[in-house]
Amino acid sequence: MKIEDLYSMKGKVCVVTGGSSGLGSYMAEGFLAAGAGRVYITARSGDALKAKAAELSAGYGGDCIALAGDLSTLDGVEALAGQLHEKERHIDVLVNNAGVGTGGLFERMTPQSWDMTMDLNLRSPVFLTQALCDLLKANATVDDPARVIFISSVAASEIFKHVMAYSTSKKALEHMTPQLALALADDHIRVNAISPGRFYSEMTRGAWKDPEAESFRQELERIPAHRYGGLEDIAGVAVMLCSRAGSYFTGEVLNLDGGHRLRH
């Protein structure tokens, strides 16, 4: 056994939603660095998406391909699935990363913001997975299964009064993961979730944009690892789950938070 083979994704075809920045782009880069043949990244912003795809394609041997689309609606989910069916006969990896972080006081919460959060964070990844099941099954075997990853959040296991819709959507996603893993096990599709804590991303920019701010320094002190997560942290876990190294994982939620939950 060679360690480079254990974590190799040579020739794999991957799809990463919400891939133009932050965690999605980190995982896409990790797949390409591990030898993936093609990595499709999706987002609503066409220009930023194309720029990121060009950047990642230039840095590695595989191709990073931009597919613009809005996954907040089922029409958008179906459109993306249709594009992928036109381009590929099979998919090895689907990372459901696209999501929205909403918050605010309960008395100001609206049905519209609740529905938007549930639609993008929960409904869309479930039905995108369903729409791509045939492509995920097409090349999957017992020894080399296809992989589905959902991106949750530490908010799923914490109680906050200002992120009710967001934390509820992520909690539901974690509860669904083992159920879907069991449903797809006979098709040789492994389903897991990654639950990140504080990472450098657009969603958390307000907290880390000033690294000298006292509030940021205090937050780092509260995290047992005393730092935010970065590219290598989530890329490494995603590659592990989607390579031979992780082919026996299914139905699991992996907490990737630098020990954040240990303090709660």
N, C-alpha and C positions, 0 to 999 in steps of 0.2 A: 504493500500500500504506500502510495506517495501522497504527502500532505497536499501538494498542488492539485492532485486529482480529487481529493476529498472535498475541496472547496471550489472546484471548477464548475463553471456554467458554460463551458465551451459549446457554441452553436445554439444555445437556447434562445427561444423567442419569448420576449417578456412584454408586458403591458403595465405601465405605472400611471394611474390617474393622478391628477394634480401634480404633474411632474415638472412644471416650469421653474419651480423654486423650492427652497426649504427641504423638508424631509423627502418629498417625492423625487426631487433632482438628486439628492444624496443617494437614494437607493438605486436610481437609474444609473448613476455613475458607478456604484459598486458592482452592479450586474455587468456593465461593460468592462470594468477592470478585471472581473473574474472570467471574461471570455465570451459573454453572451454575443450571439450573432446579430440580433436585432432587438432594440428596445424602443417600444412606442411610448411616448409621453403625451399626456393629454392635459388640456387646460382651456379656459375660456379665452384667455388673452393670446391671440394668434401671433403677434409680433414677439412678445417675450418668449413664447413657446418655441418659435422658430429659432430665435437666438440661442436659447439653451440647447436645443437639439443640435445646432451647428457646432456649438462649443464642445459638447460631449462627443460628437462624432469625430471631431478633430483630435481629441485626446486619446482615443483608443481604437482598437482594430475593428470593433463592431460598428453597426450603424444605429444612430439614434434618430428616430423619425417622429416628427410632430404631427399630432392629430387634434386639431382644434375642435372643441365641442362643449356644450353646456349640459352637465350631468344632473342639474337640479330638477329636470323634468324627465318623465319616462320617454317622451319623444326624443330627448337628447340621448338617453341611454340606448334606445333602439337605433338611433343614427350612428352612434359610435360602434355599436356591435355590427351594424351593417358594413361600415368601412373596414372593420377588421376581417369580416368574412370575405370581403372582396380581395383582401391583400394576403391572407394566410390560410393554409390548410390545417394548421394546428397552432396552439399557444401552449407554452410550457409553464408560464408564470403570469398570474394576474395579481397586482397589488392595488387594492382599493384604498387609495390614500386621499382622494379629493374629499374635502369637507369644509365646514364653516364653523367658526367659533363665535357663538352669540352669547350675550350676557345682558344683565340689567336687573333692576328691581322688579319683584314679582308684580307689583301693582301697575307697572308699565309694560308688562309682557303682553304681546298681542297674539291672536290666533295665527296671524300671517307669519310672524317671526318663528313661532313654535313649529308650524307646518314646514317652513323653509328649512329649519334645522333638521327636523326628522326626515324630510325628503332627501336632502343631500347626504346626511351623515349615516342614515340607516336604510331607507328604501332603495336609493339608487345603487349602493354597492351590492345589495342582495339581488336586485333584478339584473344588474350588469353581469354578475356571476352566473345567474340563470341563463341569460342570453348568450353567454360564451361557453356554456357547459360542453357543447358539442366539440368546439375547438380544443378545450382543455382535455377532453377524453380521447381525442383523436390519436395522440401519440403517447399517451400515458400507459405505463406498465407497472406491475407490482414492484419491480426493482428500480424503476425510474419514473416515479409518479409526477403528475402535474401538481402545481402548488397555487394556492390562493392565500393571500395575506390581507387581513383587515387591519387598519390603523385605528387604534382606540386612543385612550388618554388616561393619565392618572386621575383625571376628573371623574372617571367612571367609578372610582372607589372612594371618593371624598365627598363630603357634604358641604356645599356652599349655597348660600341663599341667593347668589347673583348669577348663576349659570345653570339654571334648572333644565332648560331644554337641551343644552349642550351635553351636560353630564348624563342626563337620562338617555340621550341617543347613544352615547358611548357605552353606557352600562348595558343597554339592550344589544348592542353589537357584540359585546363580550359574551353575553348569555347565548346569543345565536351561534357563536363560533363552534362550540362542540356539537351542537345539533346539526349544523350543516356539515361538519366533518364526518359525522356518522352517516348522514344521508348520501354523501358522495364517496364514501370509503370504497365501495365495491367498484366504482369507476376509476379507482387509482388516482384520486385527487385528494391531496392533503390540505387541510384548512386550518390555519392558525391566525392568531392576532398578536400584534405588537402594541404594547401600551406605553408610549413614551412619556417621560416627565418633561423637564425644562430643556428645550433644545434651541439652538440659534435658528430661528425661522422668522418668516414675515409675521406670523401670528403672535410671536412674543417680542417683536422688535421694540415695542414701547418699554419693555423692562430692561433690555440690554443695550439700547442704542447709546447710552452714556455709561461706559464701563466704570467710570469714576464716581458715579452717583452712589450716595450712601445706601439708598434702597436696594440697589443691585448688589452691593457688597454684603449687605445683611442677608439677602436671599441666598447668595452663595454659601454663607455661613450655615444657613439652615439646611442646605442639601448635604447629606453625609459625604458625598464625593467631592464637595466644595467646588463644583464647576458645572457649567451647562454641557449638554451633549452636543456633539458635532458630527461631521460627515462620516468619519470612520466608525463611530459608535453605532449608528443605525444601519449603515451600509454593511458592516460586518455581520450584524444579526440577520439582516435580510438575506445576504449571501449564504449564511449558514443554513437558514431555513429552506432555501431554494436549491441547494446543491446536494450532493450525496450525503454530506455531513448531517443534514436535517431531514432525510427522507423517512425517518421513523417517528417524527413529530407529527401529531395531528390532534386537533381539538384543544390546543393549548393557548393560553394568553401569557405572553412573555413580558414581564415588567421591565422596562428599560428606562430607569429613572434615577440612577445614581444613588439609590437608597431613599429617595424622597418619601416613599410610603412608610418607611420605618419610623418616620417622625409623626405619622398621623394615625 
